Amino acid sequence: MQTHISTILWRNRTLVSLFAVALLTAIASAAPQSSPAVAQPKVYKSAKGYHLTYPSGWQILSAKDRVAIGKADSQLHHNIDLSDVDVLIHAPSTDPIRSINVNVSPNIVPATQYYLDKYKELLSQQLSASTPPQNLVVRLTKAGRYDAILATWTSDMPGAGRVWEEQFVIPGNSHTFIVTCTSEADSLAVAAPIFANILSTFQIDKESPPMGSGRIHEILQEAKSYQAADAKTGAALQEILGRQTLTFAEFEKQCADLQATLAKSDAMEKRKRKMLSDLQFEFRDDSKVQPIFNLLYQMEDISNKVEPIWHGMIACSGILASAEQNKQEAYQNICVEPAHQQLSLLVPEMNRLGRQLQTEVQKNGGSLPRDFLQAIGQ
């Protein structure tokens, strides 16, 4: 399994537009009208590992309907594979365009800012090639209790008029669930709450486990327990290093605070490196992801070169503390500038490794747990 975002992965978003144009309208007139009697909501349970509840009066697309849709689509969209849709549920007696469909992708697409940006870029390209979108908004959100990427937009489609659509990209443990909703734009006020109710019932049932052993789960849980403290220490370091020191006394105070915070950071970094080593061992049989771990180790090695530079600056302040005043006043040239020059030499290499890491994760990161990808910012 590979973690990547490609045009093929996202092509399924056009399925709803495809249905909206002439597909559902092509079968609406032949669809049986719903009974006026009040009926209970229905549950669709998929063999692909999820279920959701949909309103009474809505119908799951039948095999006969799929044939009709395929014929209608052949005149409009020649490059869409209808077999990619796991289910399409629509409201033929209410609005021939109002529908929801679900596609299950074998690729993991984490709900992170990096993948949101990639998704938005590819979605914009794909939509613009057929029906240019208006008011396209892409953001991180929740679909029920799951993290998700959400895109919403409107477009003008031949034979359907103005259409509103939203698509949820919901990463599971070993699959990504792509849920797309469509409605006439004029009936958005009515349709949006209905879609929200359906999405609130979405639940992942059975998936192949995301991790190779229970030990991996334990390691990631331990990593999560460090996140709050790690974030606090990182914020403290950022505040200290961002101070404008105008006097040697202020510089001394900065170095004292930096030393105390680095002591906390050192302990965390040692533990994180041990957890990285443990995870690499658990994935020792997956040759595709070993380059990812190798890159992470190289990035750790560069990070380990940063602290000695700061400790050198701290030691410099200690030496100047017993020096003459004229030397103390030159602390910027004596202590600060050399540290900054050494740090500047590390930046290009860190940036290069970061780009390589992104490339490797997109190619071969699919067998890594989603929590791990989020932990490394991918």
FITIDREN-230961 format. One line per field, with one value per residue (C-alpha): residue number from 1; x, y, z; residue in three letters. Coordinates in steps of 0.001 Angstrom, whole numbers, plus 524288, in hexadecimal, padded with zeros to 5 digits. Each point is the difference from the previous one (the first is absolute). Layout:
% FITIDREN-230961
seq (NUM/...)
X (X/...)
Y (Y/...)
Z (Z/...)
type (ALA/...)
% end
This chain:
% FITIDREN-230961
seq (1/2/3/4/5/6/7/8/9/10/11/12/13/14/15/16/17/18/19/20/21/22/23/24/25/26/27/28/29/30/31/32/33/34/35/36/37/38/39/40/41/42/43/44/45/46/47/48/49/50/51/52/53/54/55/56/57/58/59/60/61/62/63/64/65/66/67/68/69/70/71/72/73/74/75/76/77/78/79/80/81/82/83/84/85/86/87/88/89/90/91/92/93/94/95/96/97/98/99/100/101/102/103/104/105/106/107/108/109/110/111/112/113/114/115/116/117/118/119/120/121/122/123/124/125/126/127/128/129/130/131/132/133/134/135/136/137/138/139/140/141/142/143/144/145/146/147/148/149/150/151/152/153/154/155/156/157/158/159/160/161/162/163/164/165/166/167/168/169/170/171/172/173/174/175/176/177/178/179/180/181/182/183/184/185/186/187/188/189/190/191/192/193/194/195/196/197/198/199/200/201/202/203/204/205/206/207/208/209/210/211/212/213/214/215/216/217/218/219/220/221/222/223/224/225/226/227/228/229/230/231/232/233/234/235/236/237/238/239/240/241/242/243/244/245/246/247/248/249/250/251/252/253/254/255/256/257/258/259/260/261/262/263/264/265/266/267/268/269/270/271/272/273/274/275/276/277/278/279/280/281/282/283/284/285/286/287/288/289/290/291/292/293/294/295/296/297/298/299/300/301/302/303/304/305/306/307/308/309/310/311/312/313/314/315/316/317/318/319/320/321/322/323/324/325/326/327/328/329/330/331/332/333/334/335/336/337/338/339/340/341/342/343/344/345/346/347/348/349/350/351/352/353/354/355/356/357/358/359/360/361/362/363/364/365/366/367/368/369/370/371/372/373/374/375/376/377/378)
X (80000/80525/7FCBA/7FE8E/7F6AD/7FE1C/7F626/7FB69/7FD82/7F7FE/7F903/7F47F/7FBC7/7FA89/7F6AD/7F62B/80097/7FE37/7F3BB/7FB4C/80105/7F6E0/801B0/7F68E/7F6D8/8002E/7F9E4/7F814/7F3CA/80037/802E0/7F49F/7FA4E/801EC/7F493/7FA24/80075/80A99/80B61/80BDA/80D8D/80786/80DC1/8096C/80A8D/80B16/8085B/80B3C/7FFEA/7F6AF/7F1B2/7F754/7F1CA/7F829/7F24C/7F376/7FBCB/80DF5/803FB/80C5A/80305/7FBCE/8073C/7F5E0/8022B/80EAE/7FDF5/7F7D5/80A3E/80AA9/7F88F/7FD77/80E00/80586/7FB3A/8063E/80B91/80813/80AC9/7F8B9/7FFBE/7F2C8/804B9/80818/7F39B/7FCC8/7F252/7F7C6/7F3E8/7F698/7F2CA/7F8AB/7F2DC/80573/80B1D/8058B/80D78/800A7/808B2/80B6D/80A25/80B6B/80CA7/809DC/80E22/80AB3/80935/801BF/7FE13/8025C/7F79A/80B9A/8032F/809E2/7F606/7F58D/80891/802CF/7F1B8/7FBB1/809E3/7FBF8/7F17F/800BA/806F6/7F647/7F3E6/80506/801F5/7F153/7F77A/807C4/7FC7A/7FBB1/8019F/8093D/8038B/80899/8024E/80289/7F3DA/7F91F/7F6FF/7F909/80B06/80A58/809E5/7FD94/8031F/7F3EC/7FE53/7F3DD/7FD0B/7F57D/80011/7F755/7FD5E/7F945/7F297/80066/8019B/8073A/804BF/805CC/80949/807EC/809EE/80545/80CFC/8003A/80C61/7FE00/80A71/802A4/7F6D9/7FAF4/7F14B/7FBE6/7F20E/7FA45/7F313/7F8C2/7F40A/7F9E1/80602/7F280/7FC4F/80CC3/7F942/7F7BF/80A37/80B9D/7F9EB/7FBDE/80DD7/80532/7F6F9/80460/80E71/7FDE9/7FC26/80BB8/807AF/80B97/7FD99/80A28/80D1E/80C79/80860/808C8/80B8B/808AD/7FFB7/7FA42/80D48/7FE71/7F357/806B5/80B0C/7F6A5/7F7D8/80C45/803A0/7F2A2/80223/80BDC/7F94D/7FA9F/80CCB/807C8/7F78A/80172/80ECD/80072/7F7FB/808EA/80C1C/7F9CD/7FCC4/80D9D/80742/7F70A/80360/806AD/80B5A/804C0/8095F/8096F/7F76E/7F478/808B9/80452/7F1C0/7FCD6/80B30/7FBFB/7F1FD/804E0/80890/7F4BF/7F6D9/80A3A/80190/7F194/8011E/80BD2/7F883/7F49F/808C2/80700/7F2FD/7FAB8/80C2E/7FE39/7F1C4/80440/809B4/7F57A/7F6AF/80A4B/8024D/7F178/7FFCC/80CC5/7F946/7FA46/80B26/7F7FC/7FF20/80DFF/80461/7F613/8063F/80D94/7FC08/7FA38/80CC6/80797/7F6E6/801FC/80EAB/7FF25/7F713/80A14/809FD/7F78F/8007F/80EDE/7FFA3/7F69E/807E8/80C0A/7F8EF/7FC1C/80E14/80456/7F6E5/805C8/80DBE/7FC2A/7F97B/80D94/805D3/80199/7F413/8048B/800A3/7F2A9/7FA48/80550/7F85B/7F8A4/80C8E/806C9/7F4EA/7F3B1/804DC/808DF/7F48D/7F706/80A43/8017A/7F13B/7FE95/808CC/7F663/7F3B3/80204/802AD/7F40E/7F778/80548/7FD29/7F25F/7FCF9/80545/7F7B0/7F3A1/8031E/8028E/7F3A9/7F7BD/80620/80158/7F9E1/7F337/803D7/80384/7F58E/7F8B8/80380/80E53/7FEC1/7F918/80A77/80AA0/7F7D1/7FC57)
Y (80000/80D64/80D27/8097E/809D7/7FF4F/803C1/7F1ED/80032/80C54/7FD4B/7FA82/80D79/8022D/7F4B2/8085D/80A56/7F536/7FB78/80DEF/80375/7F61D/7F39E/8009B/8087D/7F56B/7F638/8090E/7FF6C/7F129/7FED5/7FB9A/80A91/7FE5D/7FCB1/80B3A/7F78A/803A0/7F67B/7FE0F/803EA/7F503/7FB13/7FCD8/7F68D/7FE30/7F3FC/809B2/802FD/80B1C/80324/80C09/80383/806B5/80608/7F8E7/8021C/7FFA1/7F485/7F88E/80016/7F314/7F820/8045E/80E1D/7FE4E/7FB67/80C0B/808AC/7F994/802B1/80E0D/801FB/7FA96/80C47/8093B/7FA04/7F5CD/7FE44/7FCAF/7F23C/7FE2E/7F37A/80867/803F1/7F717/80595/80B53/803A9/80A11/80664/7FE0C/804A4/80C65/804E9/7F814/805B4/7FEC3/7F45D/7FAB2/7F64A/7F919/7FB58/7F7ED/80227/7F657/80B72/80743/80EBC/80601/80BA0/80942/80D54/7FA42/7F6E4/80A7F/808CC/7F50A/7FC46/80DF5/8019B/7F38D/80210/80DB3/7FAD6/7F513/80844/80AA9/7F625/7FD66/808D9/80B62/8011C/80C29/8028E/7F478/7FE87/7F51C/7FE46/7F639/7FBB0/7F497/7F607/7FA4C/7FC76/7FF18/809FD/80397/80928/8071E/806E3/807AD/806F8/803CD/7FE98/801C8/7F342/7FD8C/7FA29/801CC/80E8A/804E6/7F4EC/8000E/7F536/7FC1E/7F51E/7F9F5/7F8D0/7F763/7F82D/7F31A/7F6DD/7F972/806BE/80D84/80219/80A81/80481/80984/80723/80766/808C3/80A79/80CAE/80602/7F551/800A5/80513/7F3A8/7F654/80412/7FBFC/7F2FE/7FD4C/8041A/7F63C/7F522/80307/80033/7F198/7FBEC/7F58E/7F7A5/7F1C2/7F66C/80301/7F875/8046A/80B93/7FB58/7F42E/7FCCC/80420/80590/80A57/80464/800EC/8083B/80974/80139/80358/809FB/8064D/8013B/8088D/80905/80A05/80166/80022/80AC6/807E7/7FEAA/80395/80C36/803BF/7FE75/80838/80AD7/8000B/7FFDA/80A6F/80A00/80CA8/80188/80E0E/7FEA4/7F5B5/7FE27/7FC98/7F6C5/7F957/7FE1D/7FA7A/7F637/7FBDC/7FD89/7F913/7F6EB/7FC1F/7FD6E/7F864/7F6E6/7FC61/7FEE2/7F6EF/7F5CF/80038/7FF2B/7F407/7F946/8038D/7FA9D/7F33F/7FF3F/80275/7F4D2/7F71F/80346/7FD89/7F2A5/7FCC4/80362/7F8F0/7F708/80B3B/803F0/80ABF/8084C/7FE52/80BFE/807F3/7FBF9/80272/80DE6/8022D/7FBA9/80968/80B03/7FC19/80064/80DF0/803C9/7FA4B/8097F/80BA0/7FE6C/8003B/80CFC/8059F/7FA3B/80682/80D0B/7FDA4/7FCDA/80C62/80817/7F9A0/8039E/80E20/8010F/80145/8080E/80EAC/80823/80391/7F193/7FD94/80A9A/7F8C7/7F398/80085/7FEE5/7F6C2/7F688/801F3/801EF/7F3EA/7F7B1/80545/7FDB1/7F1C5/7FE1C/805E5/7F549/7F594/805E3/7FBFC/7F1E1/7FF5F/8059C/7F624/7F4A9/8054E/7FFF1/7F22D/7FB94/8055E/7F8F1/7F304/800DD/80282/7F467/7F5C9/804A0/7F88E/7F516/8098E/80326/80CAE/804B8/7FE46/807F1/80AC6/7FFAB/802BD/80AA9/7F88A)
Z (80000/7FCAA/8059C/7F4D0/7FA76/7F17E/7F5D2/7FFDD/80E9E/7FF42/7F336/80792/80482/7F24C/801BE/80710/7F589/7F636/806BE/8019A/7F1B5/7F9D0/80746/80B3B/7F81B/7F58C/80962/8089C/7F7B5/80019/80E82/80876/80897/80E80/808B6/807A1/80C2B/809C7/7FF55/8089C/7FB42/7F9A0/80227/7F513/80491/7F658/7FE4C/7FEAC/80E70/8034D/80208/8000C/801DC/7F55C/80015/7FD28/7F1F2/7FB2B/7F77F/7FD38/7F19F/7F9F1/7F5C4/7F5F9/803BF/7FE6F/7F210/7FD28/8062B/7F823/7F35F/803B4/8041A/7F360/7F94B/809DA/8071C/7F918/809F9/80C95/80586/80694/80662/8094D/80745/80B71/801A0/7FB50/807C9/7FA87/80237/7F31C/804FF/80641/7F792/7F4AB/80249/80ED9/802E8/8079E/7FB28/80662/7FA34/807B7/7FC1D/803CA/80264/80CC2/7FF09/80D7B/803CF/80145/7FA63/7F68E/7F9BC/80076/7F7AC/7F64E/7FF49/7FD98/7F520/7F8EA/80250/7FA46/7F3F5/7FE16/801E6/7F716/7F524/7FF44/8083D/805DC/80E6A/80720/80E78/801D5/80E63/80557/80E8A/80AD2/80746/8068F/7F9B3/80B93/80933/7F556/7FB5F/7F1D0/7F4CF/7FB04/7F2F1/7FC1F/7F339/7F65B/7F13D/7F42D/7F8FA/7F30C/8020E/80EB4/80243/80BDB/808AC/80DBC/80430/80BCC/8016B/80C80/7FF72/80C20/802D4/806DE/804E4/7F306/7F647/7FCC1/7FEFF/7F649/8026D/7F61E/80128/7F540/7FFBC/7F7B4/804CA/801DE/809AE/807B2/80C48/80061/7FB48/80866/80D1B/7FA14/7FB7E/80D4B/806B0/7F6DC/80241/80EA8/7FF26/7F7D7/80714/7FC2B/803A9/7FB46/7FA30/7FF7C/80B7D/7FD02/807E1/7FF40/80E77/80CE7/80385/7F569/80642/80D2C/7FA6D/7F964/80C43/80797/7F592/80177/80EA0/7FD41/7F64D/80991/80784/7F362/7FA5A/80C86/7FFBA/7F19F/80275/80B46/7F777/7F55D/809A8/805F8/7F30F/7FA80/80A69/7FC3D/80970/80093/80B5C/804F5/80C03/7F73D/7F854/80C9E/803E5/7F28E/8011B/80DB3/7FBA7/7F3D3/807F5/808F1/7F490/7F84C/80BAE/7FEBB/7F14B/800D5/807C5/7F66D/7F41B/80555/8027F/7F287/7F971/8077F/7FB8A/7F1F0/8012E/80598/7F4ED/7F5B3/805FA/7FF8B/7F17D/7FD16/7F62A/7F81F/7F714/7F995/80C50/8048D/7F803/807CC/80CC8/7FA8A/7FC58/80D82/80616/7F75D/80427/80E36/7FDF4/7FB0B/80B59/80945/7FA64/803D5/80EC1/800DE/7F8DB/80A08/80B20/7FA27/80031/80E2E/8039A/7F91D/80879/80C1A/7FBD2/7FD28/80D5A/8063C/7F4EE/7FED0/7FCB7/7F24D/7FC9C/8060D/7F769/7F41C/80362/7F30E/7F820/8096E/8036D/7F7F9/7F220/7FFDA/804C0/7F568/7F58B/80412/8000B/7F275/7FA9E/80499/7FA06/7F1A7/803B0/808D4/7F53C/7F63F/8091C/8028B/7F17B/7FE96/80B81/7F9CC/7F358/806CF/80835/7F3E9/7F904/80AA1/80CA8/7FEB1/8094B/80ADD/80A1F/7FDA9/80DB7/7FCCF/7F372/80779/80A82/7F5EE/7F98C/7F3A7)
type (MET/GLN/THR/HIS/ILE/SER/THR/ILE/LEU/TRP/ARG/ASN/ARG/THR/LEU/VAL/SER/LEU/PHE/ALA/VAL/ALA/LEU/LEU/THR/ALA/ILE/ALA/SER/ALA/ALA/PRO/GLN/SER/SER/PRO/ALA/VAL/ALA/GLN/PRO/LYS/VAL/TYR/LYS/SER/ALA/LYS/GLY/TYR/HIS/LEU/THR/TYR/PRO/SER/GLY/TRP/GLN/ILE/LEU/SER/ALA/LYS/ASP/ARG/VAL/ALA/ILE/GLY/LYS/ALA/ASP/SER/GLN/LEU/HIS/HIS/ASN/ILE/ASP/LEU/SER/ASP/VAL/ASP/VAL/LEU/ILE/HIS/ALA/PRO/SER/THR/ASP/PRO/ILE/ARG/SER/ILE/ASN/VAL/ASN/VAL/SER/PRO/ASN/ILE/VAL/PRO/ALA/THR/GLN/TYR/TYR/LEU/ASP/LYS/TYR/LYS/GLU/LEU/LEU/SER/GLN/GLN/LEU/SER/ALA/SER/THR/PRO/PRO/GLN/ASN/LEU/VAL/VAL/ARG/LEU/THR/LYS/ALA/GLY/ARG/TYR/ASP/ALA/ILE/LEU/ALA/THR/TRP/THR/SER/ASP/MET/PRO/GLY/ALA/GLY/ARG/VAL/TRP/GLU/GLU/GLN/PHE/VAL/ILE/PRO/GLY/ASN/SER/HIS/THR/PHE/ILE/VAL/THR/CYS/THR/SER/GLU/ALA/ASP/SER/LEU/ALA/VAL/ALA/ALA/PRO/ILE/PHE/ALA/ASN/ILE/LEU/SER/THR/PHE/GLN/ILE/ASP/LYS/GLU/SER/PRO/PRO/MET/GLY/SER/GLY/ARG/ILE/HIS/GLU/ILE/LEU/GLN/GLU/ALA/LYS/SER/TYR/GLN/ALA/ALA/ASP/ALA/LYS/THR/GLY/ALA/ALA/LEU/GLN/GLU/ILE/LEU/GLY/ARG/GLN/THR/LEU/THR/PHE/ALA/GLU/PHE/GLU/LYS/GLN/CYS/ALA/ASP/LEU/GLN/ALA/THR/LEU/ALA/LYS/SER/ASP/ALA/MET/GLU/LYS/ARG/LYS/ARG/LYS/MET/LEU/SER/ASP/LEU/GLN/PHE/GLU/PHE/ARG/ASP/ASP/SER/LYS/VAL/GLN/PRO/ILE/PHE/ASN/LEU/LEU/TYR/GLN/MET/GLU/ASP/ILE/SER/ASN/LYS/VAL/GLU/PRO/ILE/TRP/HIS/GLY/MET/ILE/ALA/CYS/SER/GLY/ILE/LEU/ALA/SER/ALA/GLU/GLN/ASN/LYS/GLN/GLU/ALA/TYR/GLN/ASN/ILE/CYS/VAL/GLU/PRO/ALA/HIS/GLN/GLN/LEU/SER/LEU/LEU/VAL/PRO/GLU/MET/ASN/ARG/LEU/GLY/ARG/GLN/LEU/GLN/THR/GLU/VAL/GLN/LYS/ASN/GLY/GLY/SER/LEU/PRO/ARG/ASP/PHE/LEU/GLN/ALA/ILE/GLY/GLN)
% end
